[in-house]
Amino acid sequence: MNKKIFSRTSLFLSSLVITALISSCNHEEKKENKATEKKPEIKTFVLSKEKMATSLKIPGELIAYQQVDLYAKVSSFVKTLKADIGSEVTQGQLLMTLEAPELTSQLAAADSRLKSQEAVYTASKANYDRLFETSKTPGTISKNDLDQAIAKRNSDLAQFNAAKAAYREVGSIQNYLEIRAPFDGIVSSRNVNLGAYVGPSGKGSEFPLFTIQQQKHLRLAVSVPELYTGYLKEGDDISFTVKSQPDMLFTAKVKRLSGALDQRLRSERVEMDVPNLTKKLLPGMVADVSMPLPANASTFTVPKTAIVDSAEGVFVIRSKDGKAEKVSVKKGRETDDRVEIFGDIKEGDVLVSQANEEIHPGDVIKP
């Protein structure tokens, strides 16, 4: 009887031990599985330098190569109109004539004063010439009379020259009654009609008489950010498109660089010359400019996935002795999948290719 009880007890204890061992093994296997799940493989790559050629997309503005607003120099009225909006004009072409009756009277008065002073000067000169010839005979003319004759002649000559200058001045002002084109171009606006009052001040000078633009030759102006100012030089070819003709690719050549940064935008103004003989482009159009960024030197480039841009800053994760380490970097040029970086990095560094904020400094990196 006792032997049976002892046998059953031993059997029960043995089953408990076996169950405990199985449970312990399962528990250890779960721990190992969890440890394996917590530490997946981390992809890395070796940092190296390479030349990176890309392009920068920036907006630009097309402006007329030359543009001028024409105003009236004198108070007058519009007498005739020889051009209108859209008219192609050539340099020196008459666009408008103005009428100012008082200028005609002023010119006539100046002409009369000129003739009067000319007569006075002619008389005083003739008098001096006679006295001078007579004075060659000793004792006939006193030296004082001769000096007075010289002074009178010189004074009348000065008055005569002043009258000529006044006449030329009025004549020049009268020339302002003819408005002519200063260069070849197109009349882009006209703000007056026949009989309208125009002048250098007051209501008649609110708007220009004409605005003329040179459109067969345009300027393409862009503001290049400070980071990319070193990539452009005079003579470089630039391509661009406009919204009205998205399927056409236009080219321009860099001609003028300001050589200074705008204080507000921190960018350099660059102008390019654009031939426009076909007039497909218009001043004021917004252009989508593709600016090439050639590879001047080898730099560090990494996949975009290797960079973490967080609240802590922009950084990459470097493997140092098998441990994770954050390295702050600055981004440069970009392509579709790679980024140029600068910072405390060197060639041969092992970086994490799929970086994220869940990788903390000190974490073990097992490539």
Disulfide bonds with the S-S distance in Angstrom:
none
